[in-house]
Amino acid sequence: MSQLLTILQTVGILITPVITLTGFILLYRQIKAGANAALYNEQNVIHQFFLANPGISPYFYGKKSIAPSSEDYVKVMLAAEMLGDFFEHIYLQKANLPRKIWPGWRNYMNYLYEHSPALQLHFSENRKWYGQKFIGILKYSDSQ
C-alpha cells in the first residue's frame, strides 16, 4: 500500500505542472478571445450610433469638414471623441489580438483618421488625452 501511495504522489508531482501550464495556456487564449470580442462589441455600438445619426457620416467617411456654427457640431465632435477613445482601446488591446487581426484594425483607424477632419481636429486639440505611441500610429498625424 505504501508503494502505491508513493507512486501516486510521484505521478501527482509530475502531472501538477502540466495541468497548471495547460490552465494558464487556456486562460491566455480566453483573454485574447475576450479582447477581440470586446472590440467587436464596442464597434457594433458605434455602428448603431452612426445608423441612428446618418447625417454625421460624411464628417467621418467623406472628408467633410464641419463648421463650429453647424447645429451638428457638438454631436460630430462628441462622436469624434467616442471614436478617438475607441481607437485608443484598440491600440491598448493590440497585444491581446491575434496577429492577423491587428493590421485590419490599424487600417480602419487610419482610414477614418484620413477621411475625417473632425477626428483630426479632436486629436489635435486633445493630444494630451492619448498616449504618444498611440498617436504615432495614426499615419496622417503630424507626429510622423
N, C-alpha and C positions, 0 to 999 in steps of 0.2 A: 504494500500500500504506500509506503514512503517513497519507493521508486516512482510510482505513478504520480504522486504529488510533485516530485522533483521534475519529472518530465513535463507535466502540465505547467509548472512555474516557468521552466525554461522556454517552453513554447509561448507562454504569455509574455515573457520578457522580450522575446524575439519579434512577436507579432504586434505588440503595442505601438512601436514607432511606425510600422507600416500603416496601421489603422489611423493613427494620428495624422500622418502625412497625407493619406487619402482624404481625410476630413478637411485638412487645410486646402488641398487642391480643389475639392468640391466647393468649399466656401469661396475661394478665389474666383472660380468660374461663375458662381452665383452673383458675386459682387459685380463682375464685368457685365453679366447679362442684365442685372438690375440697372446699372448706369445707362446702358443702351436703351432699355425700355423707358426709363425716366425721361430721357431726352426726347424720344418719340412722343411720349405723352404730352410733354411740355410743348413740343412743336404742334401737336394737334390742337391744343388750347389756342395757340397763336393763329393757326389756320381758322379756327372758329371765330376768333376776333375779326380777322380780315373778311370772312364771309358775312359777318354781321355789320361790317363797315366797309363795303366795297368801294366807296368813294375815295378812300385814302390809299388804295393800292398803287395808283400811279406815282405816289410820293416815295414808294419803296421799290417798285419794279420798273418804273418807266422814266427814271431820271428827271422827274418833275419836281421843281422847287416850290416851296410854299412860302407865301408872304406872311410876316407876323400879323398882318391885319386880317388874314383869312379867318373865317369862322371855324375852320377845321384845324387851325394852327395848334391849339392845345392838344387836341386828340392825336394829331400826327406826331407831335413831339413826345407825348406820353407813349405812343406806340414805338417810337424810336428808342426810348429808354427801355421799354419792355424787351425789344429785340436786342439791344445792347447787353442787357443783363443775361438774356438767354445765350447770346454768343459767348459771354464770359463763362457761363455754366458749361457750355460745350467744351470750351478750352480747358477748364479745370477737370473735366472728365476724360480728357484725351488719354491718359494712362490706363483708364478702365475700359476703353473702347477697343474692339477688335481692330487690328492694324489696317485692314482693308476698308474700314468704315470711316476713319479719320479724314482721308483726303476729300471724301464727299461732303462732310460737314464743313471743312475748311473752304472748299469751293463755294458752298452755299453761303457762308458768311461773307466771303469776298465778292460774290455776285451781288448780294444785297447792298453791301457797302459801296460798291462801284456804281450801282444804279439808284442810290438813294441820297440825294443831297441832305435830307432830314437826318439820316443816320450819320453822315459825315459831320454835320453841324453838332449833333448830340455828342459824338466822340471828341470833337474839337473843344466844345465848351465844358465837357465833363471828364476830360482825360485823367484827372487825378482820382476818379472813382474806380478806375480799372488798372490792373497790373500792366507794367511796361511790356512784359513778354507777350501778353495777350494783345495789346495794341499793336505790337510789332508784326503780328501775323496778318493784319489787315493790309493787303498788298498796295492799297491806294492811300494808306495813311502817310502823313508827312514825316513819320518817324523812320521811313526807309528811303 
